[in-house]
Amino acid sequence: MNDLRAERLQVMLSPEELTAVDDFRFKHRMPTRAAAVRELLKFGLAAADVDAAAGVKSSNFGVFGRGPGGHVQGEPDGETNP
């Protein structure tokens, strides 16, 4: 893999998503959030072939489900367990 990183990618994360990235980072002793995100991206691309069909919103690809009030941790359909 080419280590030249000429492109910048800005990603907005919910507090829960950022906590998940940070937990992964510290558990695996990664030096930066960027390194953790690159490693998670590598794992995700190796594990799944995502078909981003026309009309699919980027929010459908979040780590946690979304409820009527925004990001909530819970089931993928947006429902939370009591």
C-alpha positions as CSV (number, residue, x, y, z in Angstrom):
1,M,0.0,0.0,0.0
2,N,1.2,3.5,-0.8
3,D,1.9,5.5,2.3
4,L,1.5,8.8,0.5
5,R,-1.6,10.4,2.0
6,A,-2.5,13.2,-0.3
7,E,-6.3,13.3,0.3
8,R,-8.1,14.6,3.3
9,L,-11.4,13.1,4.3
10,Q,-13.6,14.9,6.8
11,V,-16.1,12.7,8.7
12,M,-18.7,13.8,11.2
13,L,-19.3,11.4,14.1
14,S,-21.8,11.1,16.9
15,P,-20.5,11.1,20.4
16,E,-21.1,7.3,20.5
17,E,-19.3,6.7,17.3
18,L,-16.3,8.7,18.5
19,T,-16.2,6.8,21.7
20,A,-16.2,3.5,19.7
21,V,-13.3,4.8,17.6
22,D,-11.4,5.9,20.7
23,D,-12.1,2.6,22.6
24,F,-10.7,0.7,19.6
25,R,-7.7,3.0,19.4
26,F,-6.7,2.6,23.0
27,K,-7.5,-1.1,23.1
28,H,-5.1,-1.7,20.2
29,R,-2.6,0.9,21.3
30,M,-3.0,3.0,18.1
31,P,-1.0,6.3,18.1
32,T,-3.8,8.5,16.6
33,R,-7.5,8.5,15.8
34,A,-6.6,8.7,12.1
35,A,-4.6,5.5,12.4
36,A,-7.5,3.8,14.2
37,V,-10.0,5.0,11.5
38,R,-7.7,3.7,8.7
39,E,-7.4,0.3,10.4
40,L,-11.2,0.1,10.9
41,L,-11.7,1.1,7.3
42,K,-9.3,-1.6,6.2
43,F,-11.2,-4.2,8.3
44,G,-14.5,-3.1,7.0
45,L,-13.5,-3.1,3.3
46,A,-12.0,-6.6,3.8
47,A,-15.2,-7.9,5.5
48,A,-18.0,-6.5,3.4
49,D,-18.8,-5.4,0.0
50,V,-21.1,-2.3,0.5
51,D,-23.4,-1.4,-2.4
52,A,-24.2,2.3,-2.0
53,A,-27.2,2.3,-4.3
54,A,-28.7,5.5,-5.6
55,G,-31.0,7.3,-3.0
56,V,-29.3,5.8,0.0
57,K,-28.5,8.4,2.7
58,S,-25.1,8.5,4.3
59,S,-26.8,8.4,7.7
60,N,-27.9,4.8,6.8
61,F,-24.3,3.8,7.2
62,G,-23.8,4.9,10.8
63,V,-22.3,2.7,13.5
64,F,-25.3,3.1,15.8
65,G,-29.0,3.3,15.0
66,R,-30.7,6.6,14.6
67,G,-33.9,7.5,16.4
68,P,-36.3,10.4,15.9
69,G,-34.1,12.5,18.2
70,G,-30.9,11.9,16.2
71,H,-28.1,9.4,17.0
72,V,-29.0,6.9,19.7
73,Q,-27.3,3.7,20.6
74,G,-29.6,0.8,19.9
75,E,-31.1,-1.4,17.3
76,P,-30.3,-0.6,13.6
77,D,-33.9,0.4,12.9
78,G,-33.7,3.2,15.5
79,E,-35.5,1.5,18.3
80,T,-33.8,1.3,21.7
81,N,-34.2,-1.3,24.3
82,P,-35.7,0.0,27.6
